[in-house]
């Protein structure tokens, strides 16, 4: 008897209706693009995660911080969707509009496949972590509507997973390359303040799982530390995992401990 679980091939889903991509520019090319991975039916937990790769808002690290994490989650029964969002030369609010539409599309997709629409979270790496934090803390962008039924679906995640995230756009430890790509140079001070995740946390912010390495020379660990403090100050449940080594950009490295820790957190 063949006991090998069935494998579902990923499906590319159109993020925006044809001809209705808001703030579209000639440089957008094939982006944005949403690739959905559904786990085998016999192992499904009911949870789904929108994955936002990093890349400093100047690119998207799709393989290491997109498809590999999606495959890892799928192997443990969790649906996942990799969003290749628009980035520089496109500025704010374009990436956030893509992310909000991506979460709405994921909720719509999993609803049609019998999965929970109330267990849909977001996972972001580095600058994608900043975008995930923005998705968890910023209101819907008015321009980010396509005039269809998907607009009516909530774009707020039920939980957020931030891996070595860019958090602050104003502190000395900020990753100013990400800020400059997203906001331009010079960045408007009020906007930089508003898009600093730690300053946007409220008591309604969804629970978070944070991972960072102490020796991260690209995005200092202070980003996760200040966000964890803000979450604690507002009574938002959060798990913070700080590792001595790993540097920046370790993704789903097999020798790293955060994957099993995340699965345990999701199971709770």
Secondary structure, DSSP 8 states (H G I E B T S, - for coil): ----------EEE-SS-TT--TT--TT-TT-SEEEEE---GGG--S-EEEEE--STTT---HIIIIIHHHHHHHHTT-EEEEEE---TTS-TTHHHHHHHHHHHHHHHHHHTTT--SSSEEEEEETHHHHHHHHHHHS---TT---SSGGGGS--S-SEEEEES----SSSTT--HHHHHHHH-SS--HHHHHHT-HHHH--TTS-EEEEEEETT-SSS-THHHHHHHHHHHHTT--EEEEEESS--S--TT-TT-SHHHHHHHHHH-
